[in-house]
């Protein structure tokens, strides 16, 4: 079977120290993105279990698979979860969620939980678009901007390049930083044209590392212009799958003259939307009780 270089790690986790049966409120956030689907399950507002997997062609089925995988081995069923909030690209197609909330609100709330109240600017670099979000110390959105729906500045674009260059997606960022001299960024903002441009550069004798550096540089610059429009306030964090690409992140930090807060070891920045959704679910349960 041909190697799928675009394929990134899918995994689930559950807390070894928490017992959900002791919790008063169990909630879940299900984030069905264009490329990945995530579930975060929280017991009394603390992360208890999660899963991260690829989104299939069917949003309702992807939602069901990700929550089933998050519950796997916990003894939990959907009946034990008091409230489910859906978010992400497929949020309106989650049959078992009680409410849909935008990923912008959920990423801001999730970032506030992961990094703390000092977070003022969140960059969500997702599978299909990028969003620059400003928030207050409670994780409430005060302003946001998003780029056009174009895959060149996103996770999907990275997947295309991983396969084109036969480089595993998780290695692309570090490989792009292995050059002594930074090449000019690719000029195309559309992934179809960027792919053609990359093929042309390879034919001219460019190395894979050089092509990757040019593409990561172009991505970083596109995101920089988005952040420049909204204005970046500290503390600044990056969520979404591209936050794991050091080649894009380091170039963006150089342009911003600002370093993003490092990821706390116990959290995956791709889960920010799902965590935010689960926290909104908890607030809605408490509101119903009042």
N, C-alpha and C positions, 0 to 999 in steps of 0.2 A: 504494500500500500504506500502511495506517495506521502511524504512527510507534509503535514499541514503546519507550515511555519507561523501562520497567523494565530494558531490555537494557544490561548492563554490559560493559566491555571484556574480550574474551578474547584471550589472547596466549601465545606461546611464546618461549623464549630459549635460546641455547647460548653457552658461554664461548668468546670468540674466542682466548683464550690457552692453553687446555688441550687436550691430545691424549689422549683416553681410551685409546688404544692403549698409552700409556706407564704406565697405572695397573695396580696389582696387584689391587685389589678394586673392582669396579663394582657398585653397588647402586642400587635404586630404592625409593621410597616412593610408594604410590598412595593418595590420600585421596579417596574417593568420598563427598562430602557430599550433603545433601538438595537443595542448590541448585547447588553448584559441585563440579567434579572437578579434582584437581590431581595432577601427577606431579613428583617431584624425583628427578633422577638424579645420583648422587655418584660421583666418581672419587677413590679413596683418602680418603674422608671430606670432600671439598671439592665444593661445588655445581658441577656441570658443565652441566646442562640442566634446563629445567622447562617445564611447560605449565599453563595455567589456563583451564578452559572450563566451560560450563554442563552440569550433570548432566541426562541425558535420562531417559526413563521406564524404561530398562533398565540396571540397575547394571553387569552384566558388560560390556555394550557401551560404556557410558560410561568404564569403566576401560580398556578396550582403546583407545578413541579418544584418551584423554588421554595414555597412554604412547606411542602411535604418534606423536602430535603432538610430544611431548617429544623423541623420537628423530629426528624429521624433519630431514633435512639433516646429521645427525651421522655417518651410516654405521653407527650402532649397530643391532643387532637384539636381540630378547629373549634369544637364545642367548648374547649377549655379557655379559648382566647376571647376575652370580653369585647374587644373592638379591633377591627382591621381597617387601616387607612391605606388606600392605594395612591401611588404617585408615579411620575415618569411618563414617558412617551405613550405607554399603553394603559395609563391609570383608569380610563373609563371602561376598560374591558376586563376588569378583575371581578368575577362574579360574586365572590364571597366578601368583598370589602363593603363597609357601610358608608364610606365617604371617599371622595377623590380630592386630593390637594396638590397644587402645582409643585413641580420639583424645585422651583426657585425658593419657595417658602420652606420646603423640607430640607434642602441643602443648607440653607442658612441656619435652621434650627439644629440640624445634625452636626454642623461644624461647631456651633456653640457648645454642644454636648461633648464632642471629641476633643476640642482644643481649649475650651473655656470661654469665659465672658469677655476676654480681651479682644476676641476676633471682631474686626470691623469690615474686612473685605474678604469675600469668598470668590474664588474662581473655580467654577465647575467645568472641567474639560471632559466632556462625555463622548458617547459613541457617535452622535450625529450633529451636535452643536456645542458651542461654548457659551457660558453665561458668566458675566461679571456682576456680583451681588454685593450691595452694601447693607450692613445690618447693625442693630444696636446691641447692647450688652445682654439682652434677653434672647437674641437670635431672631429678632423680628426684622423683616426686610424693610429698608428705608428707600432703596433705589436699586434698579438693575438694568442691564443691557445685555442683549444676546447677539451673536453673530448670525449671518444668514445660514440657512440650512444647506451647508455645503460640506461634504465629507473630508475635504482636504485639510481642514484644521482640527480633525477629530480622531477618535479611536478607530473608526471604520477606515479612514485614510491610512492609518498606521498598519492595519491588517492587510490592506492591498499591497503596501510597500514591503511588508514582511514576506509575502508570497513572491512578489516580483523579484526581490533580491535574495531569496532563499536564506533569510536570516530569522532565527526565532524571535518572536515579538518582544520577549522579555530581555533580549540582549541588544536591541536596537539602540537604546539610549546611550549605553556605555560605549558601544562601537562607534557611535557618531562623535564621541568625545576623544577618540584615540588619535586624532590628527594633530600635527604640530601647527598647521596653518588652517584657519577657517575659510572655506570656500564661499563664493557668492551664494545667497539663498536661491532656491528654484523660484521662478517668476510666477508659475501658474497657481491660481487659487482653487481651481477645479481639479478634483482627484483624477479625472479621466485625462486631462491635459498634463497634469503633474506626472502621471504615469508615463505618458508619451515622451515628456521632456526627460525623465529619468532614463528611459531606454536609450534616448539619443546620447545622453551623457556617458552611459556605459559603453556605447559603441565608439565614443571618442576616446575611450581609455580611462575614464574615471573609475576609481575603486569603489566598491560597495560602501566603504566607510565615508568616502567623500560625498557620494550621492546622499547617504543618510544624513550627514552633517548639513548639507544644503537644504534638505527637506525639513529637518528638525528646526533649523534656523528660520525657515520661512514660516513654519507653524508658530514658533515663539513670537515672531514679529507680528503676525496677524492677531495673536492674543494680546500682545503689548498694546496695539492700537486700540483694541476694545477697552482695555483697562485704563488707558490714557484718557479716553472719553469720559469715563465715570469718575476717575480719580481714585488712587489707591491710598487707603488709610491703614496704618498699622493697628492691630496685627493682621497680617495677610496670610491666608491659607489656600491650598489647592485641593479640591476634591475631584472625584471621577477617575476613570481608568488611566488617563494620560498623566495624572499626578505621579504615576510610577515610572514614567519615562524621563530619566535623568537628563537626556540630551535636550529635550524641550524645556524642562524645568530650569536647568542651569542657564541656558541661553536667555530665557525669559527673565530670570533674576538679574542677569547682567544688564539687560536693557532697562529694567525697572530700577536698578541700583538699590535693590531691596531683596532680602532673603525671606522666603516663605517659612513659616513655623514648621519645624520637623514633625513628622507623623508620630503620635504616641505609639509605642510598640504594640499595645494591645488592640489597636483599631486599624481597620483597613479604610483608607479615604474613599474607596468606592462605595462604602456602605452609608455614607453621610445622608443620602436621600431617604433610604429605608429607615435609618435611625430616627431622622426627623419626623417621618410619617408615624412611626411607633410612638414617639413622644406626643405628637398631636392627638393620637388615638387615646393616650392616657388622659390628656386634658379633657377630651370629649366625654370619657367615662365619668370623670370627676364632676363635670358640668351636669351630666344626666342625674347623678346622685344628689346634687344640690337641689 
